[in-house]
């Protein structure tokens, strides 16, 4: 097993988030005017701002997908543990299900808050 300390794990997560942010900002597209839909696009002074919003939305979508996969996997694993004949394993399964549901609630709550904040920022 890997021997990572808590500080090292946090450092790795921050470095990976920074790399994803740099790549996302570098390749994010501007919103150009679209004559077919009548969308005027953004003024030249707000295109950089739109890149940041687009990147944040992409990161949010990725994190929500990863969180959803994690919650579903946790529910499946702990449901399987719940079907075990061992009382200790069933108890671990019940605790795992409790924490999986708490994690699902936190993940959904974070999505709601991030979407609300995005609406506030876009309105600026």
N, C-alpha and C positions, 0 to 999 in steps of 0.2 A: 504494500500500500504506500501511497505517496505520503511524505511527511511535510505537509505545508502548515505553517503557522497561520494564525488569523491575520496578522499584519501582511504577510506575503500574499495571502489569498485576496485581500482587499486591494493590494497593489496591482495584482494581475488583472482584477476586474476593472480597475481604473484605467490601466494601460489599454486594455481591449476596448473599453468604451471610448477612449480618446481616439484610437485608430479608426473605429467605426465612424465616429463623428467627422474626422478629417476626410475620410474617403467619401462619406455622404455629402459633405459640403462641396468637395471638389467636383462631384459628378451630378449634383442636383441641377434640375433644369429650371430655367426661368419660365414664368408664365407670360407667354406672348399673346397678343391679341388674336382672337379667333373670329373671323368674319362670319363663319357658318352659324355659330351660336349667338353672335352679338356680344360676346365677352370682350370688354375693352382691354383686358390684360392689366398689368400694373405699370404705374409710372416708373421711369428709370431709377428714381431714388428709392423705391421700395422693393426692387428685385432681389437685393441681397437679404432683406428681411424675409421675403417669401422663401428663399432657399433654406433659411434656418427653420421656418415653420414646416416646410416639406420634409426636411430631414427629421425633425422631431416627430412628425406623424409616422414616418417610416420606422423609426426606432420604437415608437409606441406600439405600432402594429406587430413588429417582430417580438417585442417583449410580451405582449398579450398572447401571441400564438405560443411562445415558449412556456409561458405560465399556464396556459390552458392544457398543453400537452403534459406538463408536470402534474397538474391537478388530476387529470384523467388517469395518468399512470399511477399516481398515489392511491386514487380510489380503487383502481383495479387490484393493485398489490395488496392493499389492506382488506379489501373484500375477499381476496383469496385466503389471506391469513385468518379471516373470520370464520371460514369454512373448515378450519383445521380441527382435529379432534382434541388437541392439547389445550387445556384451559389457559395456560400462559400465553400461547400464541394467539388465542381468541382475544385475550385481554389486550395484547399488543395491537391486534387488528382494530379493535374498538377505539383505542387511543389514536392510532394512525388515521382512522376515518374522521375522528374529531378534528385532528390537526389539518387534514386535507380539506375539510369543509371550511375551517377558519382561513386557510390559505386561499381558497377559492373566493371567499368573501373579501379578503384583503386585496386580491388581484383585481376583482371587479370594482371594488371601491377606488383603487388607484386609477383604473381606466376612466371611471366617471369623473374623478377630480381632474385628471389630465385633460379630458375632453372639455370640461368646463373652463379650465385655464386657457386652453387653445382658443375657445370662443371669445374669451376676454382679450387675448393678445391679438387675434385677427381683427377685432373691432377697433384697435388703436389706430 
